[in-house]
Amino acid sequence: MLLSSIIRKAALALGVASVLYSPAAMAESSQFEFALGGSLGVAPEYQGAGSYGLDVGGNFRFTNLQLGGVTLAESDGWRDSAGFAISPTLRLISPRRANDHADLAGTNDISRALELGARAQFTTDDWQVYATLRRGVRGHRGWSGEAGFNGFFAASDALTLSAGPRVEFGNARYQRTYFGVTAGEVAASGMREYTPGSGIHAAGLALGALYEISPQWAITGELEYMNLTGPARNSPIVARGSRSQIGARVGVVHRVSLF
């Protein structure tokens, strides 16, 4: 429901912008296309957990976004076009409740988080570099992001494989939310107080696959390994869990064109 509301609001905002900004030009050159999907997999139950659970996720990204001749995102449907592009992005982070995990007993609950931001990337036929930066607007108020490299291999006309390293980072406010232990949590949790600073908190490798069923539908798969480091490495929360974070998921994506 939350993701649907965000998409509707984004569509409405862009619709209003199309009326206010040179209507004649917008009618000739505007595009608003995005890919929306869901995935099912296995992942750590929270950041730093040593236990795993079912991971139900969502996916939203612009495939073509052009406003009044200004291109913010462009692709042939599934594969990003060559060159530089920048587009909006969002991320949902599942809530963390102490009562659900014995290792978190005595810590404060963290609400489901919503992050909004932007993604910048440079793409060629064979590789891509990218970086995202987002701010929490619900659940936390910190900044977080990711940077990485993807090498592409076209196994067939329909199947594209990708692989590459990536890092995740956040400011001190983000790190304190997910890896910190406050003075008020010490007695109840039995952990030492920990106040992490900003920095890269995870580094690893991801393998991906995209199989195009039709111009509107595709199946995706991903296997990811991340090692918690930097501000997260010395966290008492991670010490009770694991620095090694592995995730695997498959999903279905639908491409939507509004105009």
C-alpha positions in Angstrom: 0.0 0.0 0.0 2.8 2.4 0.9 4.7 1.7 -2.4 1.5 2.1 -4.4 0.8 5.4 -2.7 4.3 6.7 -3.5 4.0 5.7 -7.2 0.6 7.4 -7.5 2.0 10.6 -5.9 5.0 10.6 -8.1 2.9 10.1 -11.2 0.6 13.0 -10.1 3.6 15.3 -9.4 5.1 14.6 -12.8 1.7 15.1 -14.4 1.4 18.5 -12.8 4.9 19.4 -13.9 4.0 18.5 -17.5 1.2 21.1 -17.4 3.3 23.8 -15.9 6.4 23.4 -17.9 6.0 24.3 -21.6 2.9 22.2 -22.5 3.5 22.1 -26.2 7.1 20.8 -25.8 6.1 18.3 -23.1 3.5 16.8 -25.3 6.0 16.2 -28.1 9.0 14.8 -26.0 7.8 13.5 -22.6 8.1 9.9 -21.6 7.2 8.3 -18.2 8.0 4.6 -18.1 9.0 2.5 -15.1 9.5 -1.1 -14.1 7.6 -2.4 -11.1 7.9 -5.8 -9.6 8.2 -8.1 -6.6 10.7 -10.6 -5.4 10.9 -13.6 -3.0 14.1 -14.9 -1.4 16.2 -15.6 1.6 18.2 -12.9 3.5 19.5 -12.0 6.9 16.6 -11.1 9.2 18.1 -7.7 9.9 21.4 -5.9 9.2 24.0 -7.8 11.0 21.9 -10.9 11.8 23.4 -14.4 11.9 20.0 -15.9 11.2 18.0 -16.0 7.9 14.4 -15.6 7.0 12.0 -15.1 4.1 12.7 -11.9 2.2 9.7 -10.4 0.4 10.7 -7.3 -1.5 9.6 -4.8 -4.1 11.3 -3.2 -7.0 10.7 0.2 -8.6 12.9 2.0 -11.1 12.5 4.4 -14.0 13.3 2.8 -17.4 12.6 6.0 -19.4 12.0 9.4 -17.9 12.1 12.4 -20.2 10.5 15.8 -19.3 10.4 18.6 -21.9 13.4 17.2 -23.8 15.5 16.6 -20.6 16.4 12.9 -20.3 16.8 11.6 -16.7 16.7 7.9 -17.5 16.7 5.9 -20.7 16.8 2.3 -21.7 15.6 -0.1 -24.4 13.1 -1.5 -21.9 15.3 -3.6 -19.6 18.9 -2.7 -20.4 20.1 0.9 -19.7 21.2 2.9 -22.7 24.9 3.8 -23.0 26.0 7.1 -21.5 25.3 9.0 -18.3 21.9 9.0 -16.6 20.5 10.2 -13.3 17.1 9.1 -11.9 15.0 9.0 -8.7 15.3 6.0 -6.4 13.8 4.6 -3.2 14.4 1.8 -0.8 12.3 0.1 1.9 14.0 -1.4 4.9 12.1 -4.0 7.0 11.3 -3.1 10.6 13.5 -4.6 13.4 11.7 -5.7 16.6 13.6 -6.9 19.6 10.9 -9.4 20.6 11.4 -11.2 17.3 15.1 -11.9 17.8 16.8 -13.2 21.0 20.0 -11.6 20.0 18.3 -8.2 20.1 16.7 -8.5 23.5 16.8 -5.2 25.3 17.4 -3.0 22.2 15.0 -0.5 20.9 12.7 -1.3 18.0 13.2 0.3 14.6 10.2 1.1 12.4 10.0 0.2 8.8 12.1 2.7 6.9 11.6 4.5 3.6 14.5 6.2 1.9 14.2 8.5 -1.1 17.1 9.8 -3.3 18.8 9.7 -6.6 20.9 7.3 -8.7 23.7 8.3 -11.1 25.2 5.9 -13.5 27.5 5.6 -16.5 26.8 2.7 -18.8 28.5 1.1 -21.8 27.5 -2.1 -23.7 29.8 -4.1 -21.5 29.9 -2.5 -18.1 28.3 0.1 -15.8 29.4 2.1 -12.8 26.8 3.6 -10.5 26.2 5.4 -7.2 23.0 6.1 -5.2 22.4 8.5 -2.3 19.2 8.4 -0.3 17.8 10.1 2.8 15.5 8.4 5.3 12.1 10.0 5.4 10.5 7.3 7.6 12.0 5.0 10.2 15.3 7.0 10.3 16.5 10.4 9.2 20.0 9.5 8.1 21.7 9.4 4.8 22.8 6.1 3.1 23.9 5.0 -0.3 25.6 2.4 -2.5 28.3 2.5 -5.2 29.3 -0.4 -7.5 30.4 -1.8 -10.8 28.6 -4.3 -13.0 30.1 -6.2 -15.9 27.5 -7.5 -18.4 27.4 -10.7 -20.4 24.7 -11.4 -23.0 24.2 -15.2 -22.7 21.4 -14.9 -25.3 19.1 -12.3 -26.8 16.8 -12.7 -23.9 19.2 -13.5 -21.0 21.7 -11.0 -19.6 24.1 -11.9 -16.7 25.9 -9.3 -14.5 28.5 -9.4 -11.8 30.5 -6.9 -9.9 31.7 -5.4 -6.6 29.8 -2.9 -4.5 30.0 -1.0 -1.2 27.3 0.4 1.1 27.8 3.5 3.2 25.9 5.9 5.5 26.4 8.9 7.7 26.7 8.7 11.5 22.9 9.0 12.0 22.2 6.0 9.8 25.0 3.9 11.5 23.7 4.7 15.0 20.2 3.6 14.0 21.2 0.1 12.8 24.5 -0.6 14.5 24.6 1.6 17.5 23.8 0.7 21.2 22.6 3.6 23.3 23.3 4.2 27.0 19.7 3.4 27.7 20.0 0.0 26.0 23.1 -1.2 27.8 21.5 -2.5 31.0 18.5 -4.2 29.3 20.6 -5.8 26.5 23.8 -6.6 28.2 25.7 -5.0 25.4 28.3 -2.3 25.7 27.5 1.2 24.6 28.5 1.8 21.0 28.3 5.0 18.9 29.5 4.5 15.4 30.5 7.2 13.0 30.0 7.6 9.3 31.7 5.5 6.6 31.5 2.4 4.5 29.7 -0.3 6.5 29.6 -3.2 3.9 31.5 -4.4 0.9 31.0 -7.4 -1.3 30.0 -8.9 -4.6 26.7 -9.4 -6.4 25.7 -11.7 -9.3 22.5 -11.0 -11.3 20.4 -12.3 -14.1 17.6 -10.8 -16.2 15.5 -12.9 -18.6 13.2 -11.0 -20.9 9.9 -12.8 -21.4 8.4 -10.0 -23.5 8.8 -6.2 -23.8 6.6 -5.8 -20.7 7.7 -8.7 -18.5 11.0 -10.1 -17.2 12.3 -12.5 -14.6 15.2 -11.5 -12.4 17.6 -13.3 -10.1 20.3 -12.1 -7.7 22.9 -13.6 -5.4 24.8 -11.2 -3.1 27.5 -11.5 -0.5 28.3 -8.5 1.7 30.9 -8.3 4.6 30.1 -5.8 7.3 33.1 -3.5 7.9 33.9 0.0 9.1 31.3 1.3 11.6 29.4 -2.0 11.6 32.4 -4.2 12.2 32.8 -3.4 15.9 29.1 -3.2 16.6 27.9 -5.4 19.6 24.8 -6.1 17.5 26.9 -7.6 14.7 29.1 -9.4 17.2 26.0 -11.4 18.3 25.1 -12.0 14.7 27.5 -12.2 11.8 29.6 -9.9 9.6 28.9 -12.2 6.6 25.6 -11.3 5.0 24.3 -13.5 2.1 21.1 -12.9 0.2 19.4 -14.7 -2.8 16.1 -13.8 -4.5 14.1 -14.2 -7.7 11.5 -11.8 -8.9 9.1 -10.8 -11.6 9.2 -7.3 -13.1 6.5 -5.5 -15.2 7.2 -2.5 -17.4 4.6 0.2 -17.4 4.3 3.2 -19.8 2.0 6.1 -18.8 2.8 8.4 -21.7 
